[in-house]
């Protein structure tokens, strides 16, 4: 059995209710793919044949978790970014063939191999910063063949790279042009054809819906989520991003793993959310790119102790960002999260948003050995600096994905 012993580390375990769970002058032993010991240096077990990593006081954290991404898609929308800054309205951009339909057209036109190749740079950016668990949504195919194509690419990324990928079906992301004026018919097709077919291929770990005036109503979203639950699948929801249609509370009442965006969530909604096990996923990247001004109800989320996760929301339109470290910085500067909340948001709370909190997201005996060694000695440094990647080494399920070069 392979063993790795980390010594002389500062360890942010993220194993308590609200803090870093910081252990200084500490060590950690990995056996096979699990953590078997974690404690003070004076209590460390004999190294034996273990590979020994002297951390020299540097920081160990759990592997980062990106719990909301749209990483697989065709093309880009840089032209729209430029058009917006030159004064074009959303309606004008849509009339010129832009918006989500532009990405749908590019995604439908791309082969699986082409989508895989286009996604690789985005994936590598996240992996380079210590992401070990990643959610990838469909939602730019909007028909059975192309939604399944996207999910197959997500599965291929997991099989060819050392990263855990949770595949989320988001067929109810937008109304495809061929269903213009027939949104109820499209929802029926999502429920009766698209989702069952994707599940039959083993491509679905969870089901998401976009409940918003530019997408689907709360009633339509509830039909999709009820269909998913009937199939035994976990559920999630994009909700309260641009207005309040009640999607977050509806999804939480159905046992959603998470509700995401939440800028227009009310304090009363938060009180209802607190009665569930649902995590709140905040997405400062979209807030930043769209230059929004409505902040999520952070005081209420804190008061009711609703777990707050953070994610990249990596997508071509509203958040073309593939850096969780930058997202942490944005969360602190734009949303006024503390560095502690930011790190929890991309570790244990993000794992909770995927239903994986008993396996990953914290450093604890018995959990999977997803571990990042950073070239910093304090957790706040991960949120403090932007543009510098301090990731020194990454272990995924007990195997090195990025070697530290510190073996004794």
C-alpha positions, 0 to 999 in steps of 0.5 A: 500500500502506497503511503505519503507523510506530510510533515511540518505543515500548516493545515487548514482542515475545514473540518469545523462549523465556521472556521479554517480548522487550522492546525499549525506544526502539523502532519498528515498521513495518506494511505492508498487514497485516504487520509489515515492520520492527521495531528501534531508533529510530536504525535506523527507515526513512524515514516517507515517506507512512506514518501515524506513531504516536508512542507516547511511551514507551508499551507495544506488545504483540501483540493478545491471544488468548483461546484457550478460550471458550464465548462463544455461549450463551442465558440466564444462570445468575445464579440458580444463583450465588445459590443456591450462595452460599445453601447449595444443592448442585450436585445440588439445583440440578440437580434444580431444572432448573439446571446445564448443561442450563439453558443447553442449554434456553435455547440451544435456545430462542433463534434465531440472531439472539437468540444473536448479540444476547446474545453481543455484550456479551460479545464487546465486553468482550473486544474493548475490552481488545485481544483480536484472536483468539478461540476460541468453542466450541459445546457448549450445543446437544447436537444437530445443529441447535443445535450448528450454530446456535451455530457459525453465530453464531460465524462471523457474529461474525467476519464482522461484527467485526474479530476472528479467531474460531476455531470449535471443535466441542464436541458432547461437552460433556455428555449431553443429557437425551434420551440419559440412560443412553445416553452411548455412543449419544450419542458415536456420534451426535456422531461419525457425524452432528453433527461431519461435518455441522458440518464440511461447512458449513465451521464447524469449525476444531478439535474438543474433548471434555470428559473428566470424571466428569460428562461423558465417559470417556477412552475415549468422548473418544478416539473423538471425537478419533480421528473428528476426526483422521480428518476432518483436524481439529485436536483439544483436550480439557477434562481433569483439572479435577475428577479425573484420568481420563487425558484430558490424556495421551490427547489429547496422545498424539494430537497435541492443540493443547492440554489445558485446566483441568488442576488434577488433572494429576500430575507424571508426566502433565506429563512425558508432556505434555512429549514432545508439542507440546501446550500447557497452558491454565490457566483461573483464572476457573473456579478462582475462581468454583467456589472450587477449592483444587486448583492445577494442577502449575505447578512441573512445567509450568515444569520441563518447559517446557510452554507455559502459556496462559491464557484466559477460559473465558467461560461462564454457569456456572463462569466468567462472565468476559469480561476477559483482563486480569482473568484475567491478574491471577487467574493471578498471584494465584491460580496464582502465575504471574509477570507475564511468564508471564501475558502470554505466556499470553494472546499467544504461548502462547495462539496456540500453543494454537490452532495459530496461533503462526506467524501471531499472538501475537508481534510479529515481521517477517512476522507479521500486524499484530495490535497493541495500544497500552497506556496503560502503560510496563511489561508488568507493569502489565497483570497488576497492576491490575484494573478499569482498562482501559489499552487505548489503540488496537488494530490488527487485520491492519494496520487500525485497530479502535480509533484511537489519536488520536496521528497526526502 
